[in-house]
Amino acid sequence: MIVVGIIAVCVVLAILAFLVPRLSRHPERGTQRTLGAGSRAGSKAPGPLGRIFSKPFRSSSKAVGRSGSAGRRARGRMPL
């Protein structure tokens, strides 16, 4: 269920970044801040469990950043 939510957020951010590139930065940063908090909370687990618990949040944050930048990059390549 979480995976579907992250995919939906990435799609919405990519579309938002394509349509209004400047206004897409704030939701992207907010999403990354939220995922960063989850990553920090997961990393407080002892030993190797900390890396295991924080990894999904780190990879989701990277995906959010990539989808936003891909939308802005696609908008920049438009011939209009």
N, C-alpha and C positions, 0 to 999 in steps of 0.2 A: 504494500500500500504506500509506503514511504517513497519507493522508487517511482511509482506513478505520479506522486506529488512533485517530486524533483523534476521529472520529465516535463510535466505540465508547466512548472515555473520556468524552465529553460525555454520552452516553446513561446510562452507569453513574453518573456524578456527579449527573445530574438525578434519577434514581431514588433514589439514596442521599440526596440533599438532600430529597426528598419524604418518604421514610420516617423518617429520623433527621437533622433539620436541623443540630443541633449537631455531630454526629459527621462531617458531610460537609465541614466547613471544613478539616480537616487534610489529607485527600486532595486537595482542591481547591488548597490552597496548595502542596502538594508538587508537583503537576502544573504549576502556574504557575511554580514555582521552576525546575523542569527545563526548561520551555519558555523561560524567561527566560535561562537559561544558553546555550541554543542560539541565542537571538537575539543575545546579547552576542558569542558566538563568530562568528556570521555577519556582524555589523556591523564586525568587524575587517578585513574584506576591503577592499582599496583602492578609493577612488572610489565611483561609483554602485553597484558590485557589492555593497558593504556593505549598502546599503538593500535591494537585491534579495534578498540571501541571508538577511537578518534578518526580512523581512516575513512569510513563512509562519509563523514562530515567534510573532511578535507577534499575528497574526490568530488563531492557534490558542489562544493564551493568553486572548485576549478571548472566544473561543467557550467555553472552559472556564469562565470566570467567569460568563458569561451563562447557561450551562446550570445551574450550581449555584444562581445566584440565582433562576432561573425555577422550579426545583424547590422552593426555600424559599418563594417567593412563592405558588406554587400550594398548598402546604401551609397557608399562612396564610389562604388564602381558603376553605378547607374549612369546611363548616358544623358539623363535629364539635367 
